[in-house]
Amino acid sequence: MQLTSEQCRAGGWSQDRLAEKANVSRITVRGFEKGQHCPQRASTEAITQTLK
């Protein structure tokens, strides 16, 4: 299943905390949550695993 920006926001994490725990940049998280871009697969997988 592919993570959507809505699911990412629904996790209730701050962008800073999610970025830190997923080891991705805050800019990546922010852009994804706003629907501005789709992160690389590795970043999406890291965010998904962090939110689980």
N, C-alpha and C positions, 0 to 999 in steps of 0.2 A: 504494500500500500504506500502511495506517495503522500508525503506530508504536505498539507496546504497551509497557506499563510494564516487562515482562520484558526486552524488547529494549533499552530505555533503560538498565536496570541492567546488562545484559550488556555494554554498551559499555565498562565498566571505568573510567569517568571519575568523579571526585569530583563531588558535587552543586555545590560552589562553582565548580569549573573549568568544568563543563558549562554552568552558568548564565551565567558570565562570557562564554564563547566564543559561546554562542547568543544572548546579549543578552536573557536572560529572568531573572526573579528566582529565587533559590534556593528560595523557598517554592513556586514553580511546579514546579520540578524535583522537589522533595521530595514534594509532594502527588501528582504524576503517578506517580512511582516507587512510592509506597505505595498507589496505586489509590484515593486519596481524592477525586480529581476529574480531569476531562478538561480540559486547558488549551485555550485558544482555538486556532483553526486556525493562526494565524500563529505562535504559540509552538510548536506541535507541528511545524510545517514547519521552524522555525529549529533546533529540537533535532535533527530528522532530518538536516538538512543538516550540522550540526556533527558528528554521529556518523559520517557517511560517510567 
